[in-house]
Amino acid sequence: MLQVCLNGARTRTESAHLPITPRELAAAAREAVEAGAQDIHLHPKNDDGADTLDPARVDAAVAAVRAAVPGIPVGVTTGAWTSPDARRRAALVRSWTVLPDHASVNWHEDGATTVADALLERGIGIEAGIYSGTPAARRFLAWPRRDRVLRVLAEVTDTDPHTAPAVAVSLLDELGGAGLPILLHGEEGAAWTVLRTAVTRGLDTRIGLEDVLRLPDGAPAPSNAALIRAARAMIETSDHSSGDTKPER
């Protein structure tokens, strides 16, 4: 599975092409799906362009994107930067009326299980965000309800393209006992090398303006769709080299 991460916690100062409003998110999602994305992750924004879990903003963003790409799963963030108090984030989750298909929960953040429990109550799938270089994997594996998450989001925080693949392998080793689907991805300078690692290992992965602003050749990415097309090309090259003519992704 190839997921597109449309915007992340970035702002327009980082990329003029970053989708912010529900209409922009919907257009970007449609283009990305046409380019080959199979799942969507987005960060709803307030009027200042900052991430928010406010129900009106979440509802508007999810509804717009879902209408633009019917049948494609849509997920959002629950990162602590949206609201430091985990109990407040859980209360906001419980106030959503247009429910996303899934939401990411970062296990290195305090109160991760509080937010995760709220998502389970609402029937929203959980992407368990496990950052490399943090105690997240240990905390997650100790959670008694870990088998109820949708997938593990293995996030390599090392941005060096030369060392990140080894960090990715180490993180996967830490998660070896989870017995759950894993989506592996990197960020910034290491986004493409970690994506190659994921493809080589047959894992789900993602790409988008949240993770990287440049194409594999170093050129600025003009859109999420351009990043997805580049990722699809890598996946197809790997499939052909391995003799797979009908990949199941």
Backbone as CSV, one residue per row, in Angstrom:
resi,resn,N_x,N_y,N_z,CA_x,CA_y,CA_z,C_x,C_y,C_z
1,MET,0.838,-1.195,0.000,0.000,0.000,0.000,0.878,1.252,0.000
2,LEU,0.522,2.193,-0.836,1.237,3.471,-0.907,0.310,4.582,-0.420
3,GLN,0.683,5.200,0.669,-0.093,6.277,1.267,0.496,7.627,0.856
4,VAL,-0.359,8.622,0.684,0.113,9.982,0.478,-0.103,10.766,1.769
5,CYS,0.936,11.469,2.210,0.835,12.327,3.400,0.842,13.770,2.889
6,LEU,-0.331,14.373,2.841,-0.548,15.568,2.039,0.152,16.830,2.518
7,ASN,0.230,17.035,3.846,0.744,18.338,4.281,1.575,18.313,5.562
8,GLY,1.207,17.514,6.528,1.956,17.472,7.781,1.854,18.771,8.553
9,ALA,2.792,18.965,9.473,2.795,20.168,10.310,3.488,21.340,9.625
10,ARG,3.727,21.221,8.346,4.403,22.287,7.601,3.476,23.481,7.374
11,THR,4.094,24.580,6.917,3.348,25.773,6.546,3.729,26.178,5.124
12,ARG,3.045,27.167,4.603,3.303,27.636,3.242,4.694,28.273,3.112
13,THR,5.315,28.642,4.216,6.669,29.188,4.114,7.653,28.133,3.647
14,GLU,7.311,26.858,3.840,8.183,25.766,3.411,7.897,25.321,1.986
15,SER,6.650,25.394,1.580,6.276,25.012,0.224,5.024,25.774,-0.191
16,ALA,5.127,26.463,-1.318,3.969,27.195,-1.835,2.880,26.254,-2.318
17,HIS,3.234,24.964,-2.499,2.284,23.987,-3.032,1.553,23.228,-1.932
18,LEU,1.813,23.559,-0.676,1.235,22.814,0.433,-0.276,23.024,0.511
19,PRO,-1.080,21.939,0.503,-2.532,22.105,0.654,-2.894,22.371,2.111
20,ILE,-3.735,23.373,2.309,-4.109,23.805,3.658,-5.614,23.673,3.889
21,THR,-6.396,24.293,3.015,-7.847,24.349,3.198,-8.484,23.016,2.783
22,PRO,-9.719,22.767,3.237,-10.399,21.546,2.796,-10.458,21.416,1.274
23,ARG,-10.729,22.518,0.575,-10.787,22.448,-0.883,-9.424,22.071,-1.470
24,GLU,-8.356,22.658,-0.939,-7.013,22.338,-1.433,-6.642,20.898,-1.111
25,LEU,-7.003,20.452,0.072,-6.722,19.071,0.449,-7.468,18.101,-0.457
26,ALA,-8.704,18.420,-0.769,-9.497,17.561,-1.644,-8.875,17.478,-3.035
27,ALA,-8.460,18.624,-3.577,-7.847,18.634,-4.910,-6.537,17.861,-4.907
28,ALA,-5.721,18.065,-3.867,-4.441,17.359,-3.783,-4.650,15.861,-3.626
29,ALA,-5.654,15.480,-2.849,-5.947,14.056,-2.659,-6.393,13.421,-3.967
30,ARG,-7.247,14.106,-4.708,-7.720,13.564,-5.984,-6.552,13.341,-6.951
31,GLU,-5.678,14.321,-7.051,-4.529,14.201,-7.945,-3.599,13.072,-7.501
32,ALA,-3.401,12.942,-6.192,-2.508,11.901,-5.679,-3.077,10.511,-5.933
33,VAL,-4.371,10.356,-5.748,-5.003,9.055,-6.006,-4.928,8.720,-7.495
34,GLU,-5.150,9.705,-8.333,-5.015,9.474,-9.772,-3.594,9.060,-10.131
35,ALA,-2.612,9.528,-9.345,-1.214,9.187,-9.587,-0.825,7.835,-8.991
36,GLY,-1.688,7.253,-8.146,-1.408,5.929,-7.611,-1.461,5.781,-6.109
37,ALA,-1.821,6.834,-5.370,-1.964,6.718,-3.914,-3.174,5.862,-3.571
38,GLN,-3.045,5.068,-2.507,-4.120,4.159,-2.105,-4.687,4.465,-0.722
39,ASP,-4.137,5.459,-0.064,-4.546,5.814,1.293,-4.082,7.247,1.516
40,ILE,-4.769,7.966,2.402,-4.475,9.392,2.599,-4.287,9.703,4.072
41,HIS,-3.246,10.482,4.355,-3.005,11.008,5.705,-2.891,12.521,5.581
42,LEU,-3.626,13.248,6.427,-3.602,14.708,6.352,-3.668,15.327,7.736
43,HIS,-3.281,16.600,7.799,-3.362,17.380,9.024,-4.353,18.517,8.822
44,PRO,-5.524,18.477,9.464,-6.448,19.608,9.392,-5.785,20.867,9.969
45,LYS,-6.108,22.013,9.380,-5.476,23.275,9.775,-6.510,24.300,10.224
46,ASN,-6.051,25.243,11.062,-6.898,26.381,11.420,-6.622,27.541,10.466
47,ASP,-7.192,28.691,10.735,-7.039,29.830,9.833,-5.606,30.332,9.747
48,ASP,-4.816,30.044,10.765,-3.410,30.455,10.763,-2.500,29.422,10.108
49,GLY,-3.076,28.308,9.648,-2.276,27.272,9.010,-1.645,26.296,9.981
50,ALA,-2.041,26.358,11.262,-1.504,25.450,12.272,-2.391,24.209,12.391
51,ASP,-1.789,23.087,12.748,-2.541,21.848,12.913,-3.552,21.972,14.052
52,THR,-4.699,21.342,13.863,-5.749,21.402,14.885,-6.574,20.130,14.873
53,LEU,-7.133,19.795,16.034,-8.088,18.696,16.165,-9.501,19.220,16.394
54,ASP,-9.677,20.528,16.240,-10.999,21.135,16.397,-12.007,20.393,15.529
55,PRO,-13.161,20.009,16.094,-14.097,19.172,15.345,-14.574,19.791,14.038
56,ALA,-14.821,21.098,14.023,-15.290,21.725,12.784,-14.239,21.617,11.687
57,ARG,-12.971,21.771,12.060,-11.883,21.707,11.074,-11.646,20.275,10.609
58,VAL,-11.654,19.340,11.547,-11.465,17.934,11.180,-12.615,17.467,10.302
59,ASP,-13.834,17.772,10.727,-15.005,17.349,9.960,-14.960,17.890,8.532
60,ALA,-14.608,19.175,8.378,-14.589,19.790,7.052,-13.522,19.177,6.167
61,ALA,-12.334,18.958,6.728,-11.236,18.406,5.939,-11.538,16.974,5.507
62,VAL,-11.989,16.150,6.441,-12.258,14.747,6.123,-13.413,14.641,5.129
63,ALA,-14.467,15.409,5.336,-15.622,15.353,4.434,-15.241,15.762,3.018
64,ALA,-14.434,16.816,2.888,-14.042,17.294,1.560,-13.187,16.276,0.834
65,VAL,-12.238,15.707,1.540,-11.346,14.730,0.914,-12.097,13.450,0.573
66,ARG,-12.947,13.007,1.476,-13.708,11.782,1.216,-14.620,11.942,0.002
67,ALA,-15.201,13.117,-0.154,-16.055,13.363,-1.311,-15.246,13.379,-2.608
68,ALA,-13.997,13.823,-2.507,-13.147,13.907,-3.696,-12.618,12.549,-4.128
69,VAL,-12.405,11.652,-3.161,-11.839,10.330,-3.473,-12.649,9.247,-2.772
70,PRO,-13.886,9.041,-3.160,-14.726,8.040,-2.487,-14.099,6.654,-2.534
71,GLY,-14.182,5.971,-1.395,-13.639,4.620,-1.317,-12.184,4.552,-0.895
72,ILE,-11.505,5.693,-0.814,-10.102,5.724,-0.385,-10.055,6.063,1.105
73,PRO,-9.374,5.266,1.932,-9.298,5.572,3.359,-8.623,6.919,3.618
74,VAL,-9.164,7.653,4.576,-8.659,8.985,4.926,-8.303,9.003,6.410
75,GLY,-7.093,9.452,6.720,-6.649,9.516,8.110,-6.125,10.888,8.471
76,VAL,-6.079,11.155,9.783,-5.612,12.449,10.300,-4.578,12.209,11.396
77,THR,-3.960,13.296,11.824,-3.013,13.247,12.929,-3.727,13.449,14.265
78,THR,-3.085,13.016,15.353,-3.501,13.421,16.704,-2.276,13.894,17.482
79,GLY,-1.262,14.397,16.773,0.000,14.769,17.397,-0.146,15.722,18.567
80,ALA,0.742,15.593,19.540,0.669,16.385,20.766,0.830,17.879,20.510
81,TRP,1.465,18.249,19.375,1.624,19.674,19.086,0.284,20.353,18.817
82,THR,-0.762,19.579,18.517,-2.078,20.177,18.301,-2.707,20.628,19.614
83,SER,-2.377,19.939,20.700,-2.874,20.268,22.036,-2.052,19.448,23.025
84,PRO,-1.266,20.080,23.901,-0.350,19.340,24.767,-1.010,18.351,25.722
85,ASP,-2.228,18.629,26.148,-2.928,17.788,27.121,-3.601,16.619,26.404
86,ALA,-3.154,15.397,26.698,-3.712,14.215,26.035,-5.197,14.056,26.327
87,ARG,-5.635,14.423,27.506,-7.062,14.307,27.824,-7.881,15.267,26.955
88,ARG,-7.324,16.419,26.670,-7.996,17.368,25.784,-8.063,16.807,24.365
89,ARG,-6.965,16.194,23.900,-6.978,15.605,22.565,-8.007,14.482,22.482
90,ALA,-8.093,13.663,23.528,-9.083,12.580,23.543,-10.498,13.142,23.509
91,ALA,-10.732,14.225,24.238,-12.064,14.839,24.242,-12.409,15.381,22.859
92,LEU,-11.420,15.947,22.166,-11.665,16.448,20.820,-11.996,15.304,19.866
93,VAL,-11.284,14.191,20.000,-11.596,13.014,19.181,-13.050,12.595,19.391
94,ARG,-13.476,12.605,20.631,-14.853,12.185,20.939,-15.890,13.174,20.415
95,SER,-15.447,14.382,20.051,-16.389,15.393,19.557,-16.479,15.426,18.036
96,TRP,-15.657,14.671,17.329,-15.726,14.651,15.869,-17.056,14.049,15.422
97,THR,-17.622,14.588,14.369,-18.861,14.027,13.830,-18.652,13.382,12.464
98,VAL,-17.662,13.830,11.713,-17.281,13.164,10.467,-16.008,12.384,10.778
99,LEU,-16.143,11.081,10.930,-15.027,10.286,11.440,-14.075,9.878,10.324
100,PRO,-12.768,10.098,10.537,-11.789,9.576,9.593,-11.738,8.059,9.692
101,ASP,-11.167,7.426,8.688,-11.008,5.972,8.733,-9.933,5.571,9.725
102,HIS,-8.921,6.416,9.867,-7.833,6.123,10.812,-7.190,7.420,11.280
103,ALA,-6.413,7.321,12.345,-5.687,8.471,12.876,-4.371,7.981,13.461
104,SER,-3.338,8.779,13.310,-2.033,8.396,13.852,-1.905,8.848,15.300
105,VAL,-1.278,8.003,16.112,-0.988,8.301,17.515,0.494,8.046,17.732
106,ASN,1.214,9.057,18.198,2.660,8.928,18.388,2.969,8.384,19.772
107,TRP,3.560,7.194,19.798,3.727,6.496,21.069,4.853,7.030,21.942
108,HIS,5.669,7.929,21.427,6.676,8.544,22.290,6.095,9.728,23.058
109,GLU,4.879,10.141,22.704,4.249,11.277,23.362,3.502,10.835,24.622
110,ASP,3.543,11.678,25.634,2.806,11.387,26.862,1.306,11.310,26.559
111,GLY,0.653,10.325,27.148,-0.783,10.197,26.986,-1.219,9.519,25.704
112,ALA,-0.300,8.844,25.020,-0.646,8.193,23.756,-1.800,7.207,23.939
113,THR,-1.770,6.431,25.000,-2.818,5.426,25.186,-4.170,6.070,25.486
114,THR,-4.164,7.244,26.107,-5.417,7.963,26.364,-6.090,8.338,25.045
115,VAL,-5.286,8.846,24.119,-5.816,9.210,22.800,-6.233,7.965,22.029
116,ALA,-5.406,6.920,22.104,-5.714,5.677,21.394,-7.017,5.070,21.887
117,ASP,-7.250,5.108,23.186,-8.497,4.561,23.723,-9.709,5.320,23.189
118,ALA,-9.578,6.642,23.060,-10.683,7.438,22.516,-10.961,7.058,21.067
119,LEU,-9.910,6.817,20.299,-10.093,6.406,18.908,-10.774,5.044,18.834
120,LEU,-10.359,4.110,19.687,-10.992,2.799,19.696,-12.474,2.909,20.040
121,GLU,-12.802,3.778,20.990,-14.209,3.978,21.361,-15.040,4.451,20.170
122,ARG,-14.433,5.278,19.317,-15.161,5.827,18.166,-15.125,4.899,16.962
123,GLY,-14.392,3.808,17.039,-14.284,2.899,15.908,-13.363,3.407,14.815
124,ILE,-12.417,4.281,15.176,-11.458,4.840,14.229,-10.173,4.015,14.287
125,GLY,-9.686,3.587,13.144,-8.450,2.810,13.101,-7.260,3.610,13.609
126,ILE,-6.317,2.922,14.208,-5.139,3.577,14.777,-3.902,3.226,13.969
127,GLU,-3.165,4.255,13.564,-1.809,4.078,13.061,-0.882,4.392,14.235
128,ALA,-0.226,3.384,14.756,0.645,3.568,15.918,1.984,4.113,15.456
129,GLY,2.203,5.409,15.688,3.432,6.053,15.248,4.594,5.705,16.163
130,ILE,5.574,4.991,15.613,6.747,4.571,16.383,7.975,5.247,15.797
131,TYR,8.462,6.282,16.474,9.624,7.026,16.000,10.906,6.297,16.391
132,SER,11.849,6.248,15.472,13.168,5.717,15.809,13.848,6.653,16.814
133,GLY,14.740,6.082,17.614,15.474,6.887,18.583,14.668,7.321,19.785
134,THR,13.504,6.698,20.006,12.645,7.020,21.147,12.226,5.711,21.822
135,PRO,11.633,5.784,23.023,11.140,4.562,23.668,9.790,4.099,23.144
136,ALA,9.371,4.621,22.001,8.028,4.346,21.500,7.763,2.863,21.279
137,ALA,8.710,2.144,20.682,8.478,0.723,20.396,8.245,-0.052,21.686
138,ARG,9.055,0.197,22.680,8.899,-0.504,23.960,7.558,-0.182,24.594
139,ARG,7.178,1.074,24.576,5.894,1.482,25.161,4.727,0.833,24.420
140,PHE,4.811,0.835,23.092,3.722,0.274,22.301,3.588,-1.222,22.536
141,LEU,4.692,-1.931,22.527,4.639,-3.385,22.699,4.129,-3.772,24.076
142,ALA,4.240,-2.854,25.042,3.738,-3.130,26.397,2.254,-2.804,26.548
143,TRP,1.660,-2.169,25.532,0.247,-1.781,25.604,-0.631,-3.007,25.374
144,PRO,-1.529,-3.339,26.284,-2.307,-4.581,26.158,-3.275,-4.612,24.982
145,ARG,-3.584,-3.449,24.400,-4.520,-3.416,23.273,-3.821,-3.185,21.931
146,ARG,-2.529,-3.463,21.886,-1.781,-3.199,20.657,-2.300,-4.005,19.466
147,ASP,-2.908,-5.158,19.730,-3.398,-5.981,18.626,-4.627,-5.376,17.955
148,ARG,-5.161,-4.280,18.499,-6.360,-3.667,17.933,-6.039,-2.499,16.989
149,VAL,-4.758,-2.194,16.785,-4.434,-1.095,15.892,-4.512,-1.548,14.434
150,LEU,-4.696,-0.584,13.561,-4.780,-0.864,12.134,-3.424,-1.248,11.575
151,ARG,-2.416,-0.464,11.942,-1.056,-0.723,11.467,-0.070,0.040,12.337
152,VAL,1.177,-0.346,12.228,2.265,0.388,12.865,2.875,1.325,11.831
153,LEU,3.036,2.574,12.222,3.656,3.577,11.372,5.099,3.742,11.856
154,ALA,6.031,3.008,11.225,7.434,3.030,11.630,8.109,4.234,10.984
155,GLU,8.471,5.210,11.801,8.952,6.497,11.307,10.437,6.668,11.619
156,VAL,11.249,6.712,10.572,12.696,6.867,10.720,13.009,8.356,10.793
157,THR,13.499,8.798,11.931,13.758,10.219,12.135,15.149,10.649,11.702
158,ASP,16.033,9.702,11.431,17.359,10.016,10.904,17.194,10.517,9.470
159,THR,17.634,11.723,9.180,17.443,12.296,7.851,18.658,12.138,6.944
160,ASP,19.682,11.444,7.404,20.865,11.189,6.579,20.568,10.012,5.656
161,PRO,20.600,10.203,4.348,20.247,9.108,3.433,21.201,7.925,3.496
162,HIS,22.395,8.140,4.020,23.372,7.054,4.095,23.168,6.176,5.319
163,THR,22.742,6.744,6.420,22.601,5.985,7.661,21.158,5.587,7.966
164,ALA,20.192,6.279,7.367,18.790,6.010,7.683,18.351,4.586,7.379
165,PRO,18.785,3.951,6.275,18.342,2.574,6.036,18.712,1.623,7.172
166,ALA,19.901,1.784,7.747,20.289,0.935,8.871,19.422,1.220,10.087
167,VAL,19.071,2.478,10.298,18.162,2.836,11.388,16.803,2.192,11.155
168,ALA,16.369,2.189,9.907,15.090,1.563,9.567,15.089,0.083,9.910
169,VAL,16.163,-0.611,9.559,16.259,-2.045,9.851,16.245,-2.279,11.356
170,SER,16.955,-1.446,12.100,16.968,-1.570,13.559,15.578,-1.350,14.147
171,LEU,14.860,-0.367,13.609,13.506,-0.102,14.093,12.584,-1.274,13.789
172,LEU,12.721,-1.845,12.606,11.906,-3.013,12.255,12.223,-4.188,13.174
173,ASP,13.478,-4.339,13.544,13.851,-5.399,14.481,13.179,-5.182,15.835
174,GLU,13.139,-3.910,16.286,12.468,-3.604,17.555,10.995,-3.990,17.517
175,LEU,10.395,-3.849,16.341,8.966,-4.102,16.194,8.657,-5.528,15.770
176,GLY,9.669,-6.361,15.742,9.503,-7.714,15.235,8.448,-8.530,15.944
177,GLY,8.189,-8.227,17.211,7.209,-9.000,17.961,5.796,-8.457,17.893
178,ALA,5.597,-7.382,17.118,4.274,-6.755,17.094,3.250,-7.607,16.351
179,GLY,3.682,-8.301,15.301,2.752,-9.121,14.532,1.667,-8.326,13.840
180,LEU,1.975,-7.106,13.412,1.009,-6.205,12.801,1.531,-5.682,11.465
181,PRO,0.632,-5.235,10.588,1.099,-4.581,9.356,1.955,-3.371,9.695
182,ILE,3.007,-3.149,8.917,3.920,-2.040,9.160,4.011,-1.165,7.922
183,LEU,3.853,0.136,8.140,4.120,1.129,7.104,5.420,1.815,7.499
184,LEU,6.443,1.673,6.671,7.767,2.228,6.956,7.988,3.460,6.087
185,HIS,8.464,4.540,6.716,8.780,5.732,5.930,9.865,6.554,6.602
186,GLY,10.499,7.410,5.801,11.506,8.334,6.303,11.075,9.762,6.050
187,GLU,12.021,10.675,6.244,11.670,12.077,6.052,12.859,12.866,5.543
188,GLU,12.554,13.996,4.943,13.549,14.923,4.411,14.580,14.185,3.550
189,GLY,15.866,14.356,3.846,16.897,13.790,2.987,16.902,12.286,2.896
190,ALA,16.277,11.607,3.866,16.273,10.143,3.868,14.954,9.556,3.391
191,ALA,14.020,10.383,2.986,12.693,9.871,2.624,12.770,8.835,1.511
192,TRP,13.557,9.097,0.480,13.591,8.190,-0.670,14.379,6.923,-0.391
193,THR,15.460,7.020,0.394,16.213,5.802,0.696,15.420,4.879,1.616
194,VAL,14.676,5.445,2.549,13.841,4.608,3.417,12.672,4.027,2.626
195,LEU,12.131,4.797,1.696,11.070,4.247,0.851,11.588,3.034,0.078
196,ARG,12.809,3.123,-0.436,13.384,1.976,-1.151,13.515,0.773,-0.221
197,THR,13.901,1.019,1.034,14.003,-0.070,2.005,12.641,-0.721,2.211
198,ALA,11.606,0.092,2.339,10.253,-0.442,2.519,9.832,-1.280,1.319
199,VAL,10.091,-0.776,0.127,9.706,-1.491,-1.089,10.457,-2.807,-1.188
200,THR,11.741,-2.785,-0.901,12.550,-3.995,-0.967,12.040,-5.061,-0.013
201,ARG,11.542,-4.628,1.143,11.065,-5.570,2.154,9.579,-5.894,2.003
202,GLY,8.945,-5.345,0.978,7.538,-5.637,0.744,6.603,-5.008,1.757
203,LEU,7.001,-3.873,2.343,6.189,-3.202,3.356,5.378,-2.067,2.741
204,ASP,4.298,-1.703,3.418,3.582,-0.486,3.059,4.513,0.702,3.272
205,THR,4.257,1.781,2.545,5.078,2.975,2.708,4.265,4.204,2.357
206,ARG,4.888,5.367,2.477,4.177,6.598,2.167,5.153,7.638,1.645
207,ILE,4.596,8.662,1.001,5.368,9.807,0.548,4.404,10.974,0.382
208,GLY,4.908,12.170,0.439,4.077,13.357,0.295,4.810,14.562,0.845
209,LEU,4.199,15.715,0.714,4.856,16.946,1.133,5.068,17.026,2.640
210,GLU,4.380,16.201,3.418,4.703,16.137,4.845,6.120,15.626,5.058
211,ASP,6.508,14.621,4.283,7.783,13.954,4.520,8.952,14.560,3.761
212,VAL,8.708,15.036,2.555,9.828,15.507,1.727,9.316,16.518,0.703
213,LEU,10.144,17.510,0.416,9.771,18.562,-0.529,10.504,18.443,-1.854
214,ARG,11.284,17.378,-2.003,12.051,17.214,-3.235,11.844,15.833,-3.841
215,LEU,11.937,15.783,-5.145,11.853,14.533,-5.888,13.170,13.772,-5.753
216,PRO,13.211,12.516,-6.169,14.456,11.743,-6.030,15.669,12.377,-6.699
217,ASP,15.453,13.156,-7.765,16.581,13.796,-8.445,16.987,15.115,-7.805
218,GLY,16.328,15.481,-6.709,16.670,16.709,-6.002,15.871,17.921,-6.415
219,ALA,15.084,17.809,-7.472,14.272,18.934,-7.922,13.125,19.178,-6.943
220,PRO,12.721,20.432,-6.755,11.583,20.708,-5.865,10.317,20.002,-6.361
221,ALA,9.576,19.417,-5.446,8.342,18.718,-5.808,7.236,19.733,-6.034
222,PRO,6.603,19.731,-7.211,5.531,20.686,-7.477,4.196,20.290,-6.872
223,SER,4.082,19.040,-6.398,2.802,18.573,-5.868,2.984,17.233,-5.178
224,ASN,1.975,16.860,-4.402,1.951,15.517,-3.830,1.866,14.466,-4.935
225,ALA,1.119,14.761,-5.988,0.965,13.806,-7.080,2.312,13.486,-7.730
226,ALA,3.168,14.493,-7.864,4.492,14.259,-8.447,5.308,13.315,-7.564
227,LEU,5.208,13.478,-6.260,5.919,12.580,-5.344,5.368,11.160,-5.441
228,ILE,4.060,11.023,-5.538,3.450,9.697,-5.670,3.885,9.037,-6.977
229,ARG,3.920,9.793,-8.073,4.361,9.207,-9.338,5.795,8.707,-9.242
230,ALA,6.656,9.456,-8.579,8.044,9.026,-8.412,8.121,7.759,-7.562
231,ALA,7.299,7.688,-6.522,7.282,6.495,-5.678,6.753,5.291,-6.443
232,ARG,5.690,5.495,-7.223,5.153,4.388,-8.019,6.202,3.864,-8.992
233,ALA,6.985,4.759,-9.563,8.034,4.332,-10.487,9.053,3.448,-9.771
234,MET,9.414,3.804,-8.548,10.348,2.986,-7.770,9.742,1.615,-7.472
235,ILE,8.469,1.616,-7.085,7.802,0.360,-6.758,7.729,-0.543,-7.982
236,GLU,7.365,0.029,-9.113,7.247,-0.768,-10.334,8.599,-1.301,-10.789
237,THR,9.653,-0.505,-10.630,10.991,-0.978,-10.973,11.389,-2.152,-10.105
238,SER,11.073,-2.051,-8.799,11.385,-3.144,-7.879,10.592,-4.392,-8.223
239,ASP,9.313,-4.223,-8.563,8.463,-5.363,-8.919,8.995,-6.072,-10.160
240,HIS,9.394,-5.300,-11.149,9.888,-5.896,-12.386,11.197,-6.632,-12.167
241,SER,12.059,-6.039,-11.334,13.359,-6.674,-11.095,13.220,-7.960,-10.291
242,SER,12.124,-8.051,-9.490,11.918,-9.259,-8.683,11.067,-10.296,-9.401
243,GLY,10.599,-9.923,-10.610,9.791,-10.868,-11.387,8.333,-10.800,-11.091
244,ASP,7.892,-9.835,-10.237,6.472,-9.669,-9.913,5.802,-8.892,-11.029
245,THR,4.812,-9.464,-11.651,4.078,-8.749,-12.690,2.745,-8.215,-12.190
246,LYS,2.240,-8.763,-11.083,0.979,-8.296,-10.511,1.143,-8.125,-9.007
247,PRO,1.775,-7.018,-8.622,2.033,-6.810,-7.204,0.756,-6.609,-6.402
248,GLU,0.781,-7.109,-5.180,-0.340,-6.911,-4.252,0.087,-5.861,-3.252
249,ARG,-0.329,-4.609,-3.445,0.077,-3.531,-2.543,-1.146,-2.743,-2.096
